[in-house]
Amino acid sequence: MGGKEVRWPLLIWCALGAVVIGLKAHLDRSVLKYPDVAVRAGNEVYFIPRDMIGGDKGFRADFQRLAGCWDAREAGLLPAASAVADCGTTQSVRLKVAANQLGPDAEIGLRGKPLSLTFWPDYVPPGEHLPQLMEAWAGKGAWNGRRVILRADWMLFRVESAASPWVHLLSREPQQGGEAELENLYAGRCYRPEPMSDAGITCTFVLRIGAKAAIEYELGPDEMMSFVPIRDALVAKTSSWAKPALTADMN
């Protein structure tokens, strides 16, 4: 009897192990089906090249595949897992793009290092950023006497004040300045150690690539001089990602 009692737990663990190995093999095979990952963003689907997928190639991606929220073409094997698999509007995909894929000027600025990106299917500014932007636009507190400056080469408006190290970035100059408008125009923000100078400035940029979708990336002081070629290369690279509707092979 004692031997049988010992063997049952072992058999159960062996069975569970076989299931896990089988699921992993199935997920690994599914990776090879497509050269890209199809991510829903409202009524659009973005086909992100698989070779750009950076930090999501491990357990997180496998778990999202199980839940059916990694690729819009995959139904998933365990939909109940979506509650804990980072599915829904807050889902993001971490990406990396090789510097030499962004052109020679960008590669020099990045010193050959890959650029890390985050793709957001439904982008919203971080929780504390929008209230700060609204305060800055209203000229309250440290933002009294704030300036709105068009940085033509960046194609962005800067909201800044000599009393604050933060610089808010907008894709266009607001007309009304309400919360919804500022949220839609939000294009990132910068931190500059010297309030009266851009020396040492670090910026997080938000590039809108659709009605809801955006990519987010950060450039340090040594990389800021290459912002324009980096931005232009990212615009060109992401321009072909979006498709207006699901294709037949997704149904």
Buried (B, 14 or more C-beta within 10 A) or exposed (E): EEEEEEEEEEEEEEEEEEEEEEBEEEBEEBBEEBEBBBBBBEEBBBBBBBEBBBEBEEEBBBBBBBBBBBBBBBEBBEBEBBEEBBBEEEBBBBBBBBBEBBBEBBBEBBEEEBBBBBBBBBBBBEEEBBEBBBBBBEBEEBBEEBEBEEEEEBEBBBBBBEEBBBBBBBBEEBEEEEEEBBBBBBBBBBEBEEBEEBEEBBBBBBBBBBEBBBBBBBBEBEBBEBBBBBBBBBEEBBEEBBBEEBEEEBE
